[in-house]
Amino acid sequence: MEESRKGAPAVLLDDLIAGLGALVERRIGSGARTAVTGVTCDSREVAPGTVFVAVRGFSTDGHRYIAAAIEAGASVVVCEELPAECRDSVTYLVVPDARKALAELSKVFYGNAPDRLMLIGVTGTNGKTTTARLITSMLNASGISAGYIGTGLCRIGTRDIPLERTTPESSGLHALFRQMVDAGCKAAVMEVSSHALVLDRVHGLRFRAAVFTNLTPEHLDFHATMEKYAEAKRLLFDRLDDEGFAVLNADDPRARFMAANLPPERVFCCSTNGAPFCDSSRCFDAKVLDMNVEGTIAQVSFRGQTMAMNVPLPGAYNVMNMLEAFAVGFGLDIDPETALRGLAEADSVAGRMERIWSRDRSRCAVVDYAHTPDGLQKALEALRAVTPADAKLAVVFGCGGNRDRQKRPEMGRIAAELADRVILTSDNPRDENPEAILDEVEAGMAGRVHLRIADRAEAIRRAVEQLGAGDILLVAGKGHEAYQEIRGVKRHFSDRECLEACFAQMK
């Protein structure tokens, strides 16, 4: 928190409260001249002068930590319900919605930084990271300095900041915006998760462009139904600014739903199967011309123009990701050739179709974050299309614990149907028994012959040993993650590092 405000004048409590406006229902204590040093909803981050916002969560309630926050130095407490005893030295603000209050306070504390940035949001089940990173690359190549916020990472210039959440809590989010402004950024491209939309982490933000990649079953332990999941995603498109526009994957059946509240002239459609639902002036088509494991060449058509697009990744779904990024560039009046060049030069994304080769380059392993049925199917289909006719396609994967149990047999079915060799292994079992998870995956495999090795390192080693010349191995599920979470403990583990070590040992 302090780094992003280094050298900035102190923020006074009354200035913060002014930003809350009608959200404050009651105030106890004056503290008008109190100098605020930070804003947080995590009592562990509290330091002297911090505003502590008591947010009600799903596993705990921030109101339980008010006393601990005060002991740590909180001078102001924002809450939905006053504690039994109020301290004279502390100012209390009672609000109807602590999450919204956190967002508003953070925005003012960090100098209204998002008002100085062009915000571009990307939402969907799969493809958010790749699409957002492509857009960031395109903007920077076009002279629009852009930062990125997404899965595991915030990137500001050449500096990478690790993140625990795809979309940080609003206090952390505004701290990152401030750092981007201080670094000279003019834009911020961010992945916007359904959790962030429902839980008001992006409350008060207005986006110049909003992108929908696709919608397939995920997080149903949180949203309960696909209808509620879709409604959560659509919230992003209600947050467009007055000049804002939407870019939609028109091949996804939920695209029309995402656009339902928008006038047609603010919607761009992208299609790889020639079936967009908007008129030709706002339609972008792409057709795959050639594909191998190194990448794809596609033909892009829009407004009577046709251009070649080099996609540094295999798979038609990655063509869609790049097509949507290109459409964003078009909506921002970026020169098409400049946009395509910036997209083609984008850095590869760790854990997204990340290719790792044997020393003689005769065998290829691919690390991908595919952890849903749709993600696994698309990854396997993409690699099947570039696997030589006389070679084999293998897959190592598992399913995470405490999440979406219904997807497990479906992922087993997909692997059994699309891969030549299947090894089931542990993902992030969390609080579940890894063997019980694998039982549920196996239930969908209809007796298909496979190996079952719960130890992920051993499973990858065995898969590499089985590779013949020309074979391709997909290691799916964890992608960029460099850990395994077992019984509440995160232990270092990287699919990429494991594969590199296995290939190094090959004769």
For each residue, the residues with C-beta under 8 A, 3 or more apart:
1: 4 5 37 38 39 40 45 171 175
2: 5 6 37 38
3: 6 179
4: 1 110 175 176 178 179 182
5: 1 2 8 109 110 111 178
6: 2 3
7:
8: 5 111
9:
10: 35 36 37
11: 15 16 35 36 108 109
12: 15 16 32 33 34 35 36
13: 16 17 31 32 33 34 35 36 51 75 76 91
14: 17 18 32 33
15: 11 12 18 19 108
16: 11 12 13 19 20 36 39 51 105 108 109
17: 13 14 20 24 27 93
18: 14 15 21 108
19: 15 16 104 105 107 108
20: 16 17 23 24 93 95 101 104 105
21: 18 24 104
22:
23: 20 95 96 97 100 101 104
24: 17 20 21 27 93 94 95
25: 94 95 96
26: 82 92 93 94
27: 17 24 91 92 93 94
28: 82 86 91 92 94
29: 86 88 90 91 92
30: 91
31: 13 34 75 76 91
32: 12 13 14
33: 12 13 14
34: 12 13 31 49 75 76 91
35: 10 11 12 13 49
36: 10 11 12 13 16 39 49 50 51 75 76 109
37: 1 2 10 47 48 49 50
38: 1 2 45 46 47 49 50 51 109
39: 1 16 36 50 51 53 102 105 106 109 171
40: 1 43 45 46 50 51 52 53 171
41: 52 53 54 55 62 98 102 169 171
42: 45 46 169
43: 40 46 52 62 65 68 69 72
44:
45: 1 38 40 42 50
46: 38 40 42 43 50 52 68 69 72 73 74
47: 37 38 50 72 73
48: 37 73 75
49: 34 35 36 37 38 73 75
50: 36 37 38 39 40 45 46 47 69 72 73 74 75 76
51: 13 16 36 38 39 40 74 75 76 77 78 105 109
52: 40 41 43 46 62 65 66 69 70 74 76 77 78
53: 39 40 41 62 77 78 79 98 101 102 105 171
54: 41 61 62 63 65 66 77 78 79 80 98
55: 41 62 98 99 102
56: 61 62 63 80 98
57: 60 61 62
58:
59:
60: 57 64
61: 54 56 57 64
62: 41 43 52 53 54 55 56 57 65 66 79 98
63: 54 56 66 79 80 81 83
64: 60 61
65: 43 52 54 62 68 69
66: 52 54 62 63 69 70 77 79 83
67: 70 71 83
68: 43 46 65 71 72
69: 43 46 50 52 65 66 72 74 77
70: 52 66 67 73 74 77 87 90
71: 67 68
72: 43 46 47 50 68 69
73: 46 47 48 49 50 70
74: 46 50 51 52 69 70 77 90
75: 13 31 34 36 48 49 50 51 89 90 91
76: 13 31 34 36 50 51 52 90 91 92 93
77: 51 52 53 54 66 69 70 74 83 90 91 92 93
78: 51 52 53 54 92 93 95 98 101 102 105
79: 53 54 62 63 66 82 83 92 93 94 95 98
80: 54 56 63 94 95 96 97 98
81: 63 94
82: 26 28 79 86 92 94
83: 63 66 67 77 79 86
84:
85:
86: 28 29 82 83 90 92
87: 70 90
88: 29
89: 75
90: 29 70 74 75 76 77 86 87
91: 13 27 28 29 30 31 34 75 76 77
92: 26 27 28 29 76 77 78 79 82 86
93: 17 20 24 26 27 76 77 78 79 101
94: 24 25 26 27 28 79 80 81 82
95: 20 23 24 25 78 79 80 98 100 101
96: 23 25 80
97: 23 80 100 101 200
98: 41 53 54 55 56 62 78 79 80 95 101 102
99: 55 102 103 170 199 200 201 203
100: 23 95 97 103 104 200 203 204
101: 20 23 53 78 93 95 97 98 104 105
102: 39 41 53 55 78 98 99 105 106 169 170 171 200
103: 99 100 106 107 170 174 200 201 202 203 204
104: 19 20 21 23 100 101 107 108 203 204
105: 16 19 20 39 51 53 78 101 102 108 109 171
106: 39 102 103 109 110 170 171 173 174 175
107: 19 103 104 110 112 113 114 170 174 204
108: 11 15 16 18 19 104 105 111 112
109: 5 11 16 36 38 39 51 105 106 174
110: 4 5 106 107 113 174 175 177 178
111: 5 8 108 178 181
112: 107 108 115 116
113: 107 110 116 117 174 177 178 180 181
114: 107 117 119 174 177 188 205 206
115: 112
116: 112 113 181
117: 113 114 177 180 181 185 186 187 188
118: 144 186 187 188 208 332
119: 114 187 188 190 205 206 207 208
120: 132 135 187 188 189 190 207 208 209 210 211 328
121: 190 191 192 202 207 209 210 211 236 239
122: 128 131 132 135 150 189 190 191 192 210 211 213
123: 128 191 192 193 194 197 210 211 212 213 233 236
124: 127 128 131 211 212 213 214 215 233 249
125: 213 214 215 216 217 218 372 374 375
126: 213 214 216 317 370 372 374 375 378
127: 124 130 131 213 214 317 320 321
128: 122 123 124 131 132 150 151 166 191 193 213
129: 132 133 150 151 191 349 352 369
130: 127 133 134 313 318 321 349 352
131: 122 124 127 128 134 135 211 213 321 324 325
132: 120 122 128 129 135 136 148 150 189 190 191
133: 129 130 136 137 148 150 189 346 347 349
134: 130 131 137 138 321 322 325 343 346
135: 120 122 131 132 138 139 146 189 211 325 328 329
136: 132 133 139 140 146 147 148 155 189 346
137: 133 134 140 141 342 343 345 346 347
138: 134 135 141 142 325 326 328 329 334 339 342 343 346
139: 135 136 142 144 145 146 187 189 329 332 334 342
140: 136 137 143 144 145 146 342
141: 137 138 338 339 341 342 345
142: 138 139 329 334 335 338 339 342
143: 140
144: 118 139 140 186 187 332 334
145: 139 140 157 183 184 185 186 187
146: 135 136 139 140 185 186 187 188 189
147: 136 154 155 156 157 176 179 180 183 185 187 188 189
148: 132 133 136 153 154 155 188 189 190
149: 154 163 167 168 173 176 188 189 190 191
150: 122 128 129 132 133 153 154 163 166 190 191
151: 128 129 163 166 191 369 480
152: 162 163 166 480 481
153: 148 150 160 161 162 163
154: 147 148 149 150 160 161 163 176
155: 136 147 148 159 160 161
156: 147 159 161 176 179 180 183 185
157: 145 147 183 185
158:
159: 155 156 183
160: 153 154 155
161: 153 154 155 156 176 179
162: 152 153
163: 149 150 151 152 153 154 166 168 172
164: 168
165: 168 169 193 196
166: 128 150 151 152 163 191 193 196
167: 149 173 190 191 192 193 195 196 201 202
168: 149 163 164 165 172 173 176 201
169: 41 42 102 165 172 173 201
170: 99 102 103 106 107 173 174 200 201 202 203
171: 1 39 40 41 53 102 105 106 174 175
172: 163 168 169 175 176
173: 106 149 167 168 169 170 176 177 201 202
174: 103 106 107 109 110 113 114 170 171 177 178
175: 1 4 106 110 171 172 178 179
176: 4 147 149 154 156 161 168 172 173 179 180 188
177: 110 113 114 117 173 174 180 181 188
178: 4 5 110 111 113 174 175 181 182
179: 3 4 147 156 161 175 176 182 183
180: 113 117 147 156 176 177 183 185 188
181: 111 113 116 117 177 178 184 185
182: 4 178 179
183: 145 147 156 157 159 179 180
184: 145 181
185: 117 145 146 147 156 157 180 181 188
186: 117 118 144 145 146
187: 117 118 119 120 139 144 145 146 147
188: 114 117 118 119 120 146 147 148 149 176 177 180 185
189: 120 122 132 133 135 136 139 146 147 148 149
190: 119 120 121 122 132 148 149 150 167
191: 121 122 123 128 129 132 149 150 151 166 167
192: 121 122 123 167 196 197 202 236
193: 123 128 165 166 167 196 197
194: 123 197 198 219 222 223 229 232 233
195: 167 198 199 201 219 222
196: 165 166 167 192 193 199 201 202
197: 123 192 193 194 201 202 232 233 235 236
198: 194 195 223 232 235
199: 99 195 196
200: 97 99 100 102 103 170 203
201: 99 103 167 168 169 170 173 195 196 197
202: 103 121 167 170 173 192 196 197 205 236 239
203: 99 100 103 104 170 200
204: 100 103 104 107
205: 114 119 202 239
206: 114 119 239 240 241 244
207: 119 120 121 210 236 239 240 241 244
208: 118 119 120 240 241 243 244 245 332
209: 120 121 240 244 245 246 247 328 331 332
210: 120 121 122 123 207 236 237 239 240 244 245 246 247
211: 120 121 122 123 124 131 135 246 247 248 324 328
212: 123 124 215 233 236 237 246 247 248 249 252 254 255 258
213: 122 123 124 125 126 127 128 131 249 252 320 321 324
214: 124 125 126 127 249 252 254 374
215: 124 125 212 226 229 230 233 252 254
216: 125 126 372 373 374 375
217: 125 220 226 229 372 373 374 404 406 407
218: 125 229 372 404 407
219: 194 195 222 223 229 403 404
220: 217 223 224 225 226 229 404 406
221: 402 403 404
222: 194 195 219
223: 194 198 219 220 226 228 229 232
224: 220 228
225: 220 228 229
226: 215 217 220 223 229 230
227: 230 231
228: 223 224 225 231 232
229: 194 215 217 218 219 220 223 225 226 232 233
230: 215 226 227 233 234 254 257 258
231: 227 228 234 235
232: 194 197 198 223 228 229 235
233: 123 124 194 197 212 215 229 230 236 254 258
234: 230 231 237 238 257 258 260 261
235: 197 198 231 232 238 239
236: 121 123 192 197 202 207 210 212 233 239
237: 210 212 234 240 246 258 259 261 262
238: 234 235 261
239: 121 202 205 206 207 210 235 236
240: 206 207 208 209 210 237 244 245 246 262 266
241: 206 207 208 244
242:
243: 208
244: 206 207 208 209 210 240 241 266
245: 208 209 210 240 266 267 268 331
246: 209 210 211 212 237 240 258 259 262 266 267 268
247: 209 210 211 212 268 270 324 327 328 331
248: 211 212 252 255 258 259 267 268 269 270
249: 124 212 213 214 252 255 270 320 324
250: 255 269 270 271 275 276 277 278 283
251: 255 270 271 272 273 275 320
252: 212 213 214 215 248 249 255
253: 256
254: 212 214 215 230 233 257 258
255: 212 248 249 250 251 252 258 259 269 277
256: 253 259 260 277
257: 230 234 254 260
258: 212 230 233 234 237 246 248 254 255
259: 237 246 248 255 256 262 267
260: 234 256 257
261: 234 237 238
262: 237 240 246 259 266 267
263: 266 267
264: 267 278 279 282
265: 282
266: 240 244 245 246 262 263
267: 245 246 248 259 262 263 264 278 282
268: 245 246 247 248 278 282 283 284 327 330 331
269: 248 250 255 276 277 278 282 283 284
270: 247 248 249 250 251 276 283 284 285 286 320 323 324 327
271: 250 251 274 275 276 283 284 285 286
272: 251 285 286 287 288 316 319 320 323
273: 251
274: 271 285
275: 250 251 271
276: 250 269 270 271 283 284 285
277: 250 255 256 269
278: 250 264 267 268 269 282 283
279: 264 282 283
280: 283 303
281: 303
282: 264 265 267 268 269 278 279
283: 250 268 269 270 271 276 278 279 280 302
284: 268 269 270 271 276 300 301 302 323 326 327 330
285: 270 271 272 274 276 300 301 302
286: 270 271 272 298 299 300 301 309 319 320 322 323
287: 272 298 299 301
288: 272 291 296 297 298 316 319
289: 297 298 299 308
290: 296 297
291: 288 295 296 297 314 315 385 386
292: 295 296 314 386
293: 314 355 364 366 383 386 472
294: 312 314 355
295: 291 292 310 311 312 313 314
296: 288 290 291 292 310 311 313 314 315 316 318 319
297: 288 289 290 291 308 309 310 311
298: 286 287 288 289 308 309 311 319 322 323
299: 286 287 289 306 307 308 309
300: 284 285 286 306 307 308 309 323 326 340
301: 284 285 286 287 305 306
302: 283 284 285 305 327 330
303: 280 281
304:
305: 301 302 336
306: 299 300 301
307: 299 300 336 337 340
308: 289 297 298 299 300 340
309: 286 297 298 299 300 319 322 323 326 340 343 344
310: 295 296 297 340 344
311: 295 296 297 298 318 319 322 343 344
312: 294 295 344 346 348
313: 130 295 296 318 348 352 353
314: 291 292 293 294 295 296 318 353 382 383 385 386
315: 291 296 318 319 353 378 379 381 382 383 385
316: 272 288 296 319 320 382
317: 126 127 320 321 378 382
318: 130 296 311 313 314 315 321 322 353 382
319: 272 286 288 296 298 309 311 315 316 322 323
320: 127 213 249 251 270 272 286 316 317 323 324
321: 127 130 131 134 213 317 318 324 325
322: 134 286 298 309 311 318 319 325 326 343
323: 270 272 284 286 298 300 309 319 320 326 327
324: 131 211 213 247 249 270 320 321 327 328
325: 131 134 135 138 321 322 328 329 339 343
326: 138 284 300 309 322 323 329 330 336 339 340 343
327: 247 268 270 284 302 323 324 330 331
328: 120 135 138 209 211 247 324 325 331 332
329: 135 138 139 142 325 326 332 334 336 339 342 343
330: 268 284 302 326 327 333 334 336 339
331: 209 245 247 268 327 328
332: 118 139 144 208 209 328 329
333: 330
334: 138 139 142 144 329 330 338 339
335: 142 338 339
336: 305 307 326 329 330 339 340
337: 307 340 341
338: 141 142 334 335 341 342
339: 138 141 142 325 326 329 330 334 335 336 342 343
340: 300 307 308 309 310 326 336 337 343 344
341: 141 337 338 344 345
342: 137 138 139 140 141 142 329 338 339 345 346
343: 134 137 138 309 311 322 325 326 329 339 340 346
344: 309 310 311 312 340 341
345: 137 141 341 342
346: 133 134 136 137 138 312 342 343
347: 133 137
348: 312 313 352 354
349: 129 130 133 352 354 480
350: 354 479 480 496
351: 354 367 368 369 478 479 480 481 495 496
352: 129 130 313 348 349 368 369 479 480
353: 313 314 315 318 366 368 379 382
354: 348 349 350 351 366 367 368 479 496
355: 293 294 364 365 366
356: 364 365 366 367 496 499 500 503
357: 361 363 364 365 503
358: 361 362 363 364 467 503 506
359: 503 504 506
360:
361: 357 358 364
362: 358 469 470
363: 357 358 464 467 468 469 470 471 472 473 503 506
364: 293 355 356 357 358 361 471 472 473
365: 355 356 357 464 467 472 473 474 475 499 503
366: 293 353 354 355 356 379 383 472 473 474 475
367: 351 354 356 475 478 479 495 496 499
368: 351 352 353 354 375 379 474 475 476 479
369: 129 151 351 352 375 476 477 478 479 480 481
370: 126 375 376 378 379 397 474 476 477 479
371: 375 376 399 400 427 476 477 478 479
372: 125 126 216 217 218 375 376 404 407 411
373: 216 217 376 377 407 410 411 414
374: 125 126 214 216 217 377 378
375: 125 126 216 368 369 370 371 372 378 379 476
376: 370 371 372 373 379 380 395 397 411 414 415 476
377: 373 374 380 381 414 418
378: 126 315 317 370 374 375 381 382
379: 315 353 366 368 370 375 376 382 383 474 476
380: 376 377 383 384 393 395 414 415 418 419 474
381: 315 377 378 384 385 418
382: 314 315 316 317 318 353 378 379 385 386
383: 293 314 315 366 379 380 386 387 393 472 474
384: 380 381 387 393 418
385: 291 314 315 381 382
386: 291 292 293 314 382 383 472
387: 383 384 391 392 393 470 471 472
388: 391 470
389:
390: 470
391: 387 388 468 469 470 471 472
392: 387 420 421 467 468 471 472
393: 380 383 384 387 418 419 420 421 471 472 474
394: 419 420 421 422 423 463 466 467 471 472 473 474
395: 376 380 415 418 419 421 422 423 473 474 475 476
396: 423 425 456 459 460 463 473 474 475 476
397: 370 376 411 415 424 425 427 474 475 476 477
398: 424 425 426 427 434 437 438 441 456 477
399: 371 403 404 407 408 411 427 437 440 441 477
400: 371 403 427 428 429 430 477
401: 427 428 429 430 431 432 434 437
402: 221 430 431 432
403: 219 221 399 400 430
404: 217 218 219 220 221 372 399 407 408
405: 408 440
406: 217 220 409 410
407: 217 218 372 373 399 404 410 411
408: 399 404 405 411 412 437 440 441 443 444
409: 406 412 413 440 441 443 444 445
410: 373 406 407 413 414 444
411: 372 373 376 397 399 407 408 414 415 441 444
412: 408 409 415 416 424 441 442 443 444 445
413: 409 410 416 417 444 445 446
414: 373 376 377 380 410 411 417 418
415: 376 380 395 397 411 412 418 419 422 445 450
416: 412 413 419 422 444 445 446 448 450
417: 413 414
418: 377 380 381 384 393 395 414 415
419: 380 393 394 395 415 416 422 474
420: 392 393 394
421: 392 393 394 395 450 451 463 466
422: 394 395 415 416 419 445 448 450 451
423: 394 395 396 450 451 452 453 459 462 463
424: 397 398 412 438 441 442 450 451 452 453 459
425: 396 397 398 438 452 453 454 455 456 459 460
426: 398 429 434 437 438 454 455 456 484
427: 371 397 398 399 400 401 437 456 477 478 484
428: 400 401 478 481 483 484 485 486
429: 400 401 426 432 433 434 437 484 485 486
430: 400 401 402 403 485 486 487 488
431: 401 402 487 488
432: 401 402 429 436 437
433: 429 436 437
434: 398 401 426 429 437 438 454
435: 438 439 454
436: 432 433 439 440
437: 398 399 401 408 426 427 429 432 433 434 440 441
438: 398 424 425 426 434 435 441 442 452 454
439: 435 436 442 443
440: 399 405 408 409 436 437 443
441: 398 399 408 409 411 412 424 437 438 444 445
442: 412 424 438 439 445 450 452
443: 408 409 412 439 440
444: 408 409 410 411 412 413 416 441
445: 409 412 413 415 416 422 441 442 448 450
446: 413 416
447:
448: 416 422 445
449:
450: 415 416 421 422 423 424 442 445
451: 421 422 423 424 459 462
452: 423 424 425 438 442
453: 423 424 425 458 459 462
454: 425 426 434 435 438 459
455: 425 426 458 459
456: 396 398 425 426 427 459 460 484 493 495 498
457: 460 461 493 498
458: 453 455 461 462
459: 396 423 424 425 451 453 454 455 456 462 463
460: 396 425 456 457 463 464 475 495 498 499 502
461: 457 458 464 465 498 502
462: 423 451 453 458 459 465 466
463: 394 396 421 423 459 460 466 467 473 475
464: 363 365 460 461 467 473 499 502 503 506
465: 461 462 502
466: 394 421 462 463 471
467: 358 363 365 392 394 463 464 471 473
468: 363 391 392 471
469: 362 363 391
470: 362 363 387 388 390 391
471: 363 364 387 391 392 393 394 466 467 468
472: 293 363 364 365 366 383 386 387 391 392 393 394
473: 363 364 365 366 394 395 396 463 464 467
474: 365 366 368 370 379 380 383 393 394 395 396 397 419
475: 365 366 367 368 395 396 397 460 463 478 495 499
476: 368 369 370 371 375 376 379 395 396 397
477: 369 370 371 397 398 399 400 427
478: 351 367 369 371 427 428 475 481 484 493 495
479: 350 351 352 354 367 368 369 370 371 495
480: 151 152 349 350 351 352 369
481: 152 351 369 428 478 494
482: 492 493 494 497
483: 428 490 491 492 493
484: 426 427 428 429 456 478 490 491 493
485: 428 429 430 488 489 490 491
486: 428 429 430 489 491
487: 430 431
488: 430 431 485
489: 485 486
490: 483 484 485
491: 483 484 485 486
492: 482 483
493: 456 457 478 482 483 484 498
494: 481 482 497 498
495: 351 367 456 460 475 478 479 498 499
496: 350 351 354 356 367 499 500
497: 482 494 500 501
498: 456 457 460 461 493 494 495 501 502
499: 356 365 367 460 464 475 495 496 502 503
500: 356 496 497 503 504
501: 497 498 504 505
502: 460 461 464 465 498 499 505 506
503: 356 357 358 359 363 365 464 499 500 506
504: 359 500 501
505: 501 502
506: 358 359 363 464 502 503
507:
